[in-house]
Amino acid sequence: MVNSKIQAAEENLIHVYNRFPIALEYGDGMYLYDTEGKEYLDFAAGFAVCGLGYNNKELNEALKAQIDKICHISNLYYHVNCGEAAKELNRISGMDRVFFTNSGSEANEGALKAARRYAYTKKTGRFEFIAMEHSFHGRSFGAVSVTGHEAYREPFEPVLPGVRFAEFNNLDSVKALVNEKTCAIILEPLQGEGGIHPAKQEFMEGIRKICDENGILMICDEVQCGMGRTGSMFAWQDFGVKPDILTMAKAIGNGIPVGAFAMTQEVADFSLKPGDHGATYGGNPLSCAAVKKVIEIFEREDIVGHVKKTAPYLEKRLEEVAGEFEFVTGRRGKGFMQGLVFSRPVSEINLKTIEEGLLVIQAQGNVIRFLPPLIAEEKHIDEMIEKLRRALRKLQ
Ligand SMILES: *Cc1c(COP(=O)(O)O)cnc(C)c1O
């Protein structure tokens, strides 16, 4: 499988990723193809980015047309795409004000700064953050500081002071950490990287109540679970528990780098002011063309409805597999964000599925994650299950 296309990367990149020994060249719909022409059914979507799959002609045309006009102007000037993308994103996310970033980490950085800025305006003296164990919020300093996995933080300490970790889905453990210095509570409504842990309804409601009673802001990180993935446009909508600040990225650009943090008008009134924050590329005409077109296609094709309708089939078929192999102990997840839990390390499983022409992703805690493009149909799920079975049989 190793070929010369890999050599330049091996010799020149900083080695921070453990890449699999294949070089992918192009994609179409649910499938990716490597430089040898081998086909892979994709249940990874580039880490939940390519919700619409690959080579979506309509999106490609919109991007090409934008490239032929202009890609970048800077935020000294208005461009119609930026305002329109903001309007659409606010409409579908239920928020009022949005700031465009280039990534999920940057969206969370902005959210943390926005929460601190809110406390500063209100002179509350609040600066601490409560985050969750097993959380993942990105790799920049602020984001890594609220990431509940020691391996990501330890080599870079001291990280941001004043961050404390509560047990996910345990309201008492959150309450025990709340004090007069708590500025915000940040959590993923469905933890991805940490091993596919969905928040319980009572937990989301409880966090909202704690925040309301104590003047604390609730930040939901929907970088992975947002944009249709769990069967609602944004995961908070399914809980009916609205955050004060919402972070997004991954699927909102379907592969064009773009992220965002958004807030309610109440927060915006007391938060970031001119000069407080910025991003050179943030919200440029190209990334905003992507956001606008992605939202248009999502709504016209009812991608969210499709995920909601098809997810029970995915769950049923994954549970079948869980019942067949004694080293698979269960399934958890929501919508098209699913995990199978193994009683053994999962590192070899990925290599076996690659041999079978199937891409999946590992998560913490011996979990294999399934994050297919949101256009996956029952026939793709059947094909995935067959390939997965063949891969797992090799490990028996
Ligand atoms: C991927 C991810 C991030 C980080 O996004 P980047 O674009 O890689 O910076 C943050 N939060 C969650 C929940 C994620 O899944």
The ligand as a Gaussian input file, in Angstrom:
#p B3LYP/6-31G(d) Opt

LIG

0 1
 C      -12.854000      18.847000      15.916000
 C      -13.340000      19.482000      17.139000
 C      -12.815000      20.698000      17.586000
 C      -11.613000      21.349000      16.950000
 O      -11.847000      21.744000      15.655000
 P      -10.602000      22.125000      14.701000
 O      -11.263000      22.600000      13.439000
 O       -9.814000      20.868000      14.519000
 O       -9.813000      23.167000      15.379000
 C      -13.412000      21.305000      18.668000
 N      -14.458000      20.735000      19.299000
 C      -14.978000      19.563000      18.913000
 C      -16.152000      19.006000      19.625000
 C      -14.428000      18.879000      17.823000
 O      -14.920000      17.695000      17.468000

